[in-house]
């Protein structure tokens, strides 16, 4: 974890979407929901995710940090890390005002407030097709088996069959059913599947995609690598469909890292305070999920947390 984090430097700044100007006009429609004609709700347009909602969610997900609106940043600035196939960005002649990756990092250091969390330079040469690069505004991705429904047996068996693996053995015994946090999450999400798609519900789904991608990307700023241990929001993803199947929570390994950063580095506490921090963090997230209860992700996450708190207590 980042050793430069201190009690004074614990502010995370969230910038509003920038205003688009030439030569970035092709980005105008990036902030619009991607819905097939047969899924467009009849009750009106969708509510776009707002910076205020994102600040609210990030402040509870990374409980212990102060999350505020960025005082800087008004326009979208083109980046020139590599030449693009469409010829908009060229290595020999980058657009005026564009930044290369290292210069972008230096600019961020100059613009950030003194209390801001230290920025991290992340090279952009990796070619992973992450959920954020695929466009988090796409609401039309299959939601039938998005988390927590990605754990339903019929769906898992179909994935196994595609890889030539035998399905798991079903059990009709009530005692064999593990009624834990994941079971509670699946049941909470299942109750929403019968409801029709409305503008309010699809707006909450849209925000859930943005929120999950935002906390995942912010995790890399806390030196959380792509998680390979358990089901985790920090897992690598190859696109929207796979990203929707990932959980919104941190696994025990990544949660221990964040707990150490907040309790020991920011709050100057000791090891004994980590368990209390985790419980406080979970309670804050559960209360926050009420604001977007129409989304399967938040309904399942809230139910998962409530059951997990029972286990911790």
N, C-alpha and C positions, 0 to 999 in steps of 0.2 A: 504494500500500500504506500501511498505517497507520504514521505516523511516531511514535506514542506507544509502540510496542513497544520494549522495552529488554531488556538481558541479565537484569535482575531481574524484569521483568514478562513472563514467557513461559509461564505455567501455564494450561492449559485444564482447566476443571472440568466433569465430567460428573455430572449428578444422577441418582439412581435414580428409577424411575417413582414418582410420588407416590401416596400413599394417597387413595382416593376418599371423599369425604363429601358430605353434602347441601350445595348443590343440584346436585352434579355426578354423581349416581348413574347417570345415563344413559351415562356413560363406562365403566362396569364392563366391558362386553364389547368395548371397543376393543382390549384387549391379547390377544384371542383370534384364532387363525389362522382365516381365512375359506376353508374348503374345501368343495367340493361333496360330497354323500354318496358318490359313486362314487370319490372320490379320498382318502377318509379311510383312512390306513394301518391295517392290522389289528394292527400290533405295539404300538399304544399311542398316547397323545397326543403332540403335538409339544413340543419344548423351546423355550420362549419365549426370545427374545434377552435377554441379560443385560447389565447395565452393565459388568461386568468384561470381557466379550468386546468390547464397544464401545470401552472404554478401550484395550484391547490393539490393536485395529485402528487407531484414530485416532492412537495414539502413533507408529505406523510410517508411516501415510499422511502425517501432518504431522510428519515426522521433524525433530527439533531442538527441538520444544516438549515441555514436560512435561505429561502428561495425568494427572489425578488425579480421585478421586471428590470430589464437592462436599460440603463439610461442612454445608451448609444445605439446607433444602427438604424438607418432610415431606408436605405436603398439596397437593392440586390447588387452585389459586386461579382463580376465574372471571375472564375478561377481558371488558371492556365497551367494545370499540372501535366497534361499530355495533349497532343493534337487529337481532335475529335474527327470521326469518320465523315461527318457532314460538312466539315470545313469551317465551322463557326470559329473554333479555336485552332490556331496554328502555332507550331513551335517557333517558327521563325519570326512571326509578327503577332504577338498576343494583343488582344484588344486593349485600348487605353484604360487605365485604372484597374486592370486585372492583377491578381496576385498569384504567384507560385506558392506551392504548399508551405515552404519554409518562411517565406515573407508573410504569408497569412498568419502563421503562428506568431511572428514578431509583431504584426499589427494588433492581434488579439491581446498581447501582453501590454501594449501601449494604451489600448482603449479601456481595458478592464479597470474597475475601481480597486483601491488598495485592499479592501476587505474581501475581494473575490477569491474564490478557490483557485489555486494555481492551475493555469491551463496546461494541457498535455498536448504535445505534438504527436500526431498520428499520421504516418505516411499513408498516402492515398493510392499506392500502386497495386494494392491487392485487388484481385478481380472477382471477389465473392459477390454473389447476387443477393445482397441482404434485403430484408423486408423494407428498409427505408429507401434503398435505391430503386426498388421495384415500384414504389409509389404507395405510401400508406393511405392515400385517399381512396383507394379502390375498395368499395364496400361490397362489391358483387362477388368477391371470393366465396367459395362454398363455406357456409356457416354451419352445415349440418353436423360436422364432426370437428369443429373448432374446440379448443380447450374450454371446458373440461370433457366435452363429449368425445374428444380424441382418445379417451380411455375406455370407451364402451367396447364390450367384448366382440360384438358382431363386426365392428369396424376393424379392430385389431386382428381378428381372424382373417378378414379379407386381405389385409396387408400381408399377413403371413402366407396366405395361399398364393399371393402373387409372387412371392419369393420361394415357393416350394416348401414352406415349413408347415408342419401339422398344426391344426388349431388347438387351443387349450381345451381341457376337459371341463365341460359345464357341470355345475352342481345345483341340484334343486333344493338343497338343504338350506334353511334359513340360517343355521348356525355357521355355515361355511361362508356366508357373505360378510366381508370385512366392512363394518360400518364405521369408517373413520372420516378424516377430513376430505379425502378425494371422493368418497361415496356421497357425502353431503353436497359437495360442489356439483357433481353430476345430477343429483336430484334437483338442486336449485335451478340449474340450467334447463333441465328437461321440462320444468313447469312453464318456461317461457316459450318453448318450441310450438306450443299450440296456439299462441297468440298471433294475430296477423301482423304483418310488417306495417308500421306506421312511420311517419316522418320522425317522431320523437324516438322511436326505438332504433331506427337506422342511424339517426344522429348520434345516439349513445354508442352504437357499434362502431361508427366512424371514429369517435373519440377514443374508444378502447384500443383501436389499432394504433392510433397516433401515440397514446400514452405508453403502451407497451414498448413501442419502438424508441420513444424518447428516453425512458428509464434504462433501456438496454444500452443505448449509445452513451448515455451519461455514465453508466457503469464503467465504460472503458476509460473515462477520465479519472476514475478512482482506481485505475490499474487492475480492474477485473478483466481477466483474459476470457476468451471464448471457453465456456464451461464444458468440460468433458466428464464430469463426475456423475451428476444426477439430472433429473428433469429440472430445468432452470431457465429463467428468462434470459440468461446470458449465453444460452446455447447458440451455436452458429445456425444460420438458416439460409436456404437456397431460394427463397421467394415468399410471396404472401401466403400461399397455400400451406407451406410448411411452418411459417412463422405463426399462423393462426392456431396451430396445434400445440405450440409451446405454452407452458404455464406462465402466469404473470408474476410469480414469486421467485425469490432467490432460493437456491438449494442450500443445504446446511453449510457447505464449504464457503460459498460466496457470502452467505449471511454472516458467518463468523468473521470474515474479512471486513465487511462493512461495520459490524458491531465493534470490532477492535479499533477501526479508524475513528468512529464517532466517540466511543466511550473513553478510549485511552489517549487518542491524539487531540480530539476537539474539546471534549469535556474534562480532560485531565483526570479521569477516573481510574479504577482498577478493574481487574478481571471479574470481581464479584458483581459489578454493575451491568454486565453484559446481558444476563438473563432478564433483569428488570427492563433494560432497554428494548429487548426483543418483544416483550409483552406490551410495552407502551407503543411501540411501532405498529404491532398488529392491531391493537385497539384503534389507533388513529386511522389506519387504512380501512378497517371495517366500517367505521363511521363515514369515511369519505366515499365509500362505494355506494352509499345510499343515493348520492346525487345522480348516478347513472345506472339505476337499478334495472332499466330496460335492456341493458346489454348482457348477453350470456356471460361474458368474461367477468364483469364486475359482480353479477349475482352469484356466480360460482366462486369467485375469489372471496367474497364476504362470507359465504357459507363455509368455505375451507378454513378461513381464519378463525371463525367462531368455534369450530370443532378442534382446531389446533390449540386454541387458548385453553380449552377444557383439558387437553392432554398436558399442557405445560403447568397448569395449576393443580 
